[in-house]
Amino acid sequence: MLTQAEVKTFSDKFLGAWNEQDVAKVVDCYTPDTVYRDPNTRGEVKGSDGMRRYLTKLFASWQMHWSLREAFPLDKLNGVAVLWHAKIGKPNGGPSVEVDGMDLVVIENDKIKRNEVYFDRAVLAPLLGM
């Protein structure tokens, strides 16, 4: 089990990479055989190549900034539950929305082996023209 200090360090690195929206830096946070899922993926994204394709499209479509609210080490498993707050908008600077959510992260050798993201996708409706 991770210590609270390790959880904080890991969460800062992980969210920092996502905030830079640098595909290579984010992919480097994950194992080559990672499994990633969020409300926008329509299933699992698998492996480094899958993450690279997904992130390239995601970062071209959205401007995002993530802030850590709280992080909790998982009992009996090398991982963390990360509670976050995000501001999400289109990259051209138009309107944005704010949302709270959670990531379930399983870690192997200091990289993310499994990442499941949970948030209410309905909050994105105004940005999608719904």
Contacts in CASP RR format, 6 or more apart in sequence:
PFRMAT RR
TARGET T0000
AUTHOR 0000-0000-0000
METHOD contacts of the structure
MODEL  1
MLTQAEVKTFSDKFLGAWNEQDVAKVVDCYTPDTVYRDPNTRGEVKGSDG
MRRYLTKLFASWQMHWSLREAFPLDKLNGVAVLWHAKIGKPNGGPSVEVD
GMDLVVIENDKIKRNEVYFDRAVLAPLLGM
1 73 0 8 1.000
1 74 0 8 1.000
1 75 0 8 1.000
1 76 0 8 1.000
1 77 0 8 1.000
1 78 0 8 1.000
2 10 0 8 1.000
2 73 0 8 1.000
2 74 0 8 1.000
2 78 0 8 1.000
2 79 0 8 1.000
2 80 0 8 1.000
2 107 0 8 1.000
3 73 0 8 1.000
4 73 0 8 1.000
6 73 0 8 1.000
7 71 0 8 1.000
7 72 0 8 1.000
7 73 0 8 1.000
7 80 0 8 1.000
8 68 0 8 1.000
8 71 0 8 1.000
10 71 0 8 1.000
10 80 0 8 1.000
10 107 0 8 1.000
10 110 0 8 1.000
11 68 0 8 1.000
11 71 0 8 1.000
11 80 0 8 1.000
11 82 0 8 1.000
12 68 0 8 1.000
13 29 0 8 1.000
14 29 0 8 1.000
14 82 0 8 1.000
14 105 0 8 1.000
14 112 0 8 1.000
15 66 0 8 1.000
15 67 0 8 1.000
15 68 0 8 1.000
15 82 0 8 1.000
15 84 0 8 1.000
16 66 0 8 1.000
17 25 0 8 1.000
17 26 0 8 1.000
17 28 0 8 1.000
17 29 0 8 1.000
18 26 0 8 1.000
18 64 0 8 1.000
18 66 0 8 1.000
19 64 0 8 1.000
19 65 0 8 1.000
19 66 0 8 1.000
20 26 0 8 1.000
21 59 0 8 1.000
21 63 0 8 1.000
21 64 0 8 1.000
23 52 0 8 1.000
23 55 0 8 1.000
23 56 0 8 1.000
23 59 0 8 1.000
26 51 0 8 1.000
26 55 0 8 1.000
27 48 0 8 1.000
27 51 0 8 1.000
27 52 0 8 1.000
27 55 0 8 1.000
29 111 0 8 1.000
29 112 0 8 1.000
30 36 0 8 1.000
30 47 0 8 1.000
30 48 0 8 1.000
30 51 0 8 1.000
30 111 0 8 1.000
30 112 0 8 1.000
30 113 0 8 1.000
30 115 0 8 1.000
31 47 0 8 1.000
31 108 0 8 1.000
31 109 0 8 1.000
31 111 0 8 1.000
31 112 0 8 1.000
31 113 0 8 1.000
32 47 0 8 1.000
32 48 0 8 1.000
33 46 0 8 1.000
33 47 0 8 1.000
33 113 0 8 1.000
34 46 0 8 1.000
34 47 0 8 1.000
34 48 0 8 1.000
34 51 0 8 1.000
34 111 0 8 1.000
34 112 0 8 1.000
34 113 0 8 1.000
34 114 0 8 1.000
34 115 0 8 1.000
35 44 0 8 1.000
35 45 0 8 1.000
35 46 0 8 1.000
35 47 0 8 1.000
35 113 0 8 1.000
35 114 0 8 1.000
35 115 0 8 1.000
36 44 0 8 1.000
36 45 0 8 1.000
36 46 0 8 1.000
36 51 0 8 1.000
36 54 0 8 1.000
36 114 0 8 1.000
36 115 0 8 1.000
36 116 0 8 1.000
36 117 0 8 1.000
37 43 0 8 1.000
37 44 0 8 1.000
37 45 0 8 1.000
37 115 0 8 1.000
37 116 0 8 1.000
37 117 0 8 1.000
38 116 0 8 1.000
38 117 0 8 1.000
38 118 0 8 1.000
38 119 0 8 1.000
39 117 0 8 1.000
39 118 0 8 1.000
39 119 0 8 1.000
39 121 0 8 1.000
40 58 0 8 1.000
40 121 0 8 1.000
41 54 0 8 1.000
45 51 0 8 1.000
45 53 0 8 1.000
45 54 0 8 1.000
60 91 0 8 1.000
61 90 0 8 1.000
61 91 0 8 1.000
62 88 0 8 1.000
62 89 0 8 1.000
62 90 0 8 1.000
62 91 0 8 1.000
63 88 0 8 1.000
63 89 0 8 1.000
63 90 0 8 1.000
63 91 0 8 1.000
63 93 0 8 1.000
63 96 0 8 1.000
64 86 0 8 1.000
64 87 0 8 1.000
64 88 0 8 1.000
64 89 0 8 1.000
65 86 0 8 1.000
65 87 0 8 1.000
66 84 0 8 1.000
66 85 0 8 1.000
66 86 0 8 1.000
67 84 0 8 1.000
67 85 0 8 1.000
67 86 0 8 1.000
68 82 0 8 1.000
68 83 0 8 1.000
68 84 0 8 1.000
69 83 0 8 1.000
69 84 0 8 1.000
69 85 0 8 1.000
69 100 0 8 1.000
70 82 0 8 1.000
70 83 0 8 1.000
71 80 0 8 1.000
71 81 0 8 1.000
71 82 0 8 1.000
71 83 0 8 1.000
72 80 0 8 1.000
72 81 0 8 1.000
72 83 0 8 1.000
73 79 0 8 1.000
73 80 0 8 1.000
74 80 0 8 1.000
74 81 0 8 1.000
74 106 0 8 1.000
77 106 0 8 1.000
78 106 0 8 1.000
78 107 0 8 1.000
78 108 0 8 1.000
79 105 0 8 1.000
79 106 0 8 1.000
79 107 0 8 1.000
80 105 0 8 1.000
80 107 0 8 1.000
81 102 0 8 1.000
81 103 0 8 1.000
81 104 0 8 1.000
81 105 0 8 1.000
82 102 0 8 1.000
82 103 0 8 1.000
82 105 0 8 1.000
83 100 0 8 1.000
83 101 0 8 1.000
83 102 0 8 1.000
84 100 0 8 1.000
84 101 0 8 1.000
84 102 0 8 1.000
84 103 0 8 1.000
85 98 0 8 1.000
85 99 0 8 1.000
85 100 0 8 1.000
85 101 0 8 1.000
86 98 0 8 1.000
86 99 0 8 1.000
86 100 0 8 1.000
86 101 0 8 1.000
86 119 0 8 1.000
87 96 0 8 1.000
87 97 0 8 1.000
87 98 0 8 1.000
88 96 0 8 1.000
88 97 0 8 1.000
88 98 0 8 1.000
88 99 0 8 1.000
88 124 0 8 1.000
88 127 0 8 1.000
89 95 0 8 1.000
89 96 0 8 1.000
89 97 0 8 1.000
89 127 0 8 1.000
90 96 0 8 1.000
90 127 0 8 1.000
95 126 0 8 1.000
95 127 0 8 1.000
96 127 0 8 1.000
97 123 0 8 1.000
97 124 0 8 1.000
97 126 0 8 1.000
97 127 0 8 1.000
98 123 0 8 1.000
99 119 0 8 1.000
99 120 0 8 1.000
99 123 0 8 1.000
99 124 0 8 1.000
100 119 0 8 1.000
101 117 0 8 1.000
101 118 0 8 1.000
101 119 0 8 1.000
102 117 0 8 1.000
102 118 0 8 1.000
102 119 0 8 1.000
103 115 0 8 1.000
103 116 0 8 1.000
103 117 0 8 1.000
103 118 0 8 1.000
104 114 0 8 1.000
104 115 0 8 1.000
104 116 0 8 1.000
104 118 0 8 1.000
105 112 0 8 1.000
105 114 0 8 1.000
105 115 0 8 1.000
106 112 0 8 1.000
106 113 0 8 1.000
106 114 0 8 1.000
106 115 0 8 1.000
107 113 0 8 1.000
END
